[in-house]
Amino acid sequence: MQYFSKEKIREGIGLIFKAMVIAMLIIPMVLPTLDLYFLENLPDVPIEGEPSNLKKEDKLQELPEFDWNSFVSIRKEDIQKLKEEEKRLIEAITYLEAGTKPSNQILVAEVIRNRKRHPDFPDDTILVCNQKGQFETVKNGVPIKQNGDPIDMDSIPKMDEVYQKVFVEDSNVTEELLKKEALRKGLYNEKYWKGGALYFSNLDAVSEEVYAKGKYDNIKVCVKIGGNTFWRYWG
């Protein structure tokens, strides 16, 4: 029976340990090369419906390059179209509610803008204009005449100066008027004017029945201009 000396055993263990270390260092470097070799030499398996005689370079066609400039151009056109539709809707409501006088048109346009900024109303101008029960001159998103028929949008004049004043220069005529009236009445709480008017109505046309319900009793600060009464806060 053959016995191994302690020195031989230690020497054998050392060789095994060295082999394990070498394997741990070499295998990670060799595996990627082996994977690539096997992948490149895999046989082509025809896909159902695909001709089997296609060349590899035909199968590996690159995706078409994304045309960023064309994408940006299309998006600009869409945005510009939406802005023009929004502007025309604002002009229609403003014209139907305020008539032809620019100073009165500015007040109505400010109400639309102020509502967009206020948390109690939609944060989109078109949604503000189409909000149910808010503007009598709009029905199902379409500007209408007094008889309820859709109005010819070509008959609505463009109001570039009014739009520029309210939506670009950020005028605050209704805020200034309401503040002046509130202070005249000795009411110093900014809730009556800060941010400008959120509501307007032709109160002269409100029926006695509506008045009897007390809907307008809580309006403490308001200004009447051009047939419409403007206010910010109900109580």
Secondary structure, DSSP 8 states (H G I E B T S, - for coil): -----HHHHHHHHHHHHHHHHHHHHHHHHHHHHHHHHHHHTS-----TTS-TT--HHHHT-------HHHHHHHHHHHHHHHHHHHHHHHHHHHHHHHTT-HHHHHHHHHHHHHHHHSTTS-SSHHHHHH-TTT-TTEETTEEB-TTS-B--GGGS---HHHHIIIIIS---HHHHHHHHHHHHTT---GGGTTT---EEE-GGGS-HHHHHTTTTTT--SEEEETTEEEES---
